[in-house]
Amino acid sequence: MTKIKCFTHNAIPACFDEDTQYYELFSNTENRASPIGLPFPSEFRRFGIVPTIPALDFLAFALSVVTSDKSVSRAATADGWTRMIELTVSLHEADAWTAQKNKLEKLLRYLTGDFWTLSFLPVDSPLIELRHKGVPQNNDSICLLSGGVDSLVGAIDLVSEGISPLFVSQIVRGDALRQKQFADALGTSNQFQWSIGKLPRIEGSTRARSIMFFALAAVSACMLHERKERVKIVVPENGFISLNTPLDNNRIGSLSTKTTHPIYMTMLQEIWDVLGINAELALPYKHKTKGEVLKECRNQTLLKQLVFNSNSCGKYQRHKLQQCGVCVPCLVRRAAFLEAGLRDNTVEGYVYENLKYSDSHDLAAVAIAVKQVGLQGVERFVKSSLSFANGDERKELLNVVSKGMAELSNLLRNYKVL
């Protein structure tokens, strides 16, 4: 069990235990703890945000979770993956969070594949001292804008429908410029592009990353609350990737990411509703493949101008900011372009252009999965991974998996891999 405590400047522990990692949220008072989230006070001023207490508590929690995820090595565990993390976080409304402890632990267990034990300590004074006034936004919704294909199409579709979204982006090395380019192409002064600062770099996997993106959306949405109704937070992700059905036995459980999986999104919404975060998570493409998302984009001219500068690669930074072309996200991307009838003019191309000559483990897993679906059918392929869905919803999701596998099959056949 790894013990981690995250506290604010007004909740510094009286003593520091040797068997515990300590992190100070949003400030640096030069104690034994490592500071995290230092950019947030200035980011709030820059954007004119005065977050609600529930949203700020969730931001502190999410930052603590992501920090824990990055600071505990998986390699040192018994099975080389599953960790046991005891996390304590200082929050305003600690009692409300304690009442949700079991749900939150279940959420993190599902998201990261680890076992979490959570504790919350009350803080009476503000987590962050804010002396500026809030600047309300005229936007009518939030749209996550990562720099990927789906988020770009989501942004284009919303604007094409006459909606005025505020784009929320998290700066990741290599993606900041494309995020801004996409936002600028769809309007002006319409983006909150966040920097969360330095995090530990002990663990390379990032299973918890999506919770931080949702926290940024929640605090950004606070400045749209002038309208009083719940703010819609649009999460543009295709259903095939959201489900992320394990391709083989090595990708079962925590080895298959759950960043926008329906189970995770449902749990997160339920927790938000209880904690008082006045926002609604919406996944407009949950029943579509990536190829369908591209084909049905409402502004094909603008799409073709921008989409080839998008980034889908799961190993982008490992390859010196070039998309590898053979990881699962890259294969789904390339299959989608083929399905949509778009010549793939991805900027700078792929590290591995010709799939026929690749020895990628991901490519092999996709090829085996495609053959399995062809021989045994999609029902046998998904096994119990859709057990959470019933009736028409199960049929829709099963159809998404079937169509997504067909797109990948076409890609592999096009390169004569099958």
Secondary structure, 3 states (H helix, E strand, C coil): CEEEEEECCCCCCCCCCCCEEEEEECCCCCCCCEEECCCHHHHHHHHCCCCCHHHHHHHHHHHHHHHHHHHCCCCCCCCCCCCEEEEEEEECCHHHHHHCHHHHHHHHHHHHCCEEEEEEEECCCCCCCCCCCCCCCCCCEEEECCCCHHHHHHHHHHHHCCCCEEEEEECCCCCHHHHHHHHHCCCCCCEEEECCCCCCCCCCCCCCHHHHHHHHHHHHHHHHHHHCCCEEEECCCCHHHHHCCCCCHHHCHHHCCCCCCHHHHHHHHHHHHHHCCCEEEECCCCCCCHHHHHHCCCCHHHHHHHHHHCCCCCCCHHHCCCECCCCHHHHHHHHHHHHHCCCCCCCCCECCCCHHHCCCHHHHHHHHHHHHHHHHCHHHHHCCCCCCCCHHHHHHHHHHHHHHHHHHHHHHHHCCCC
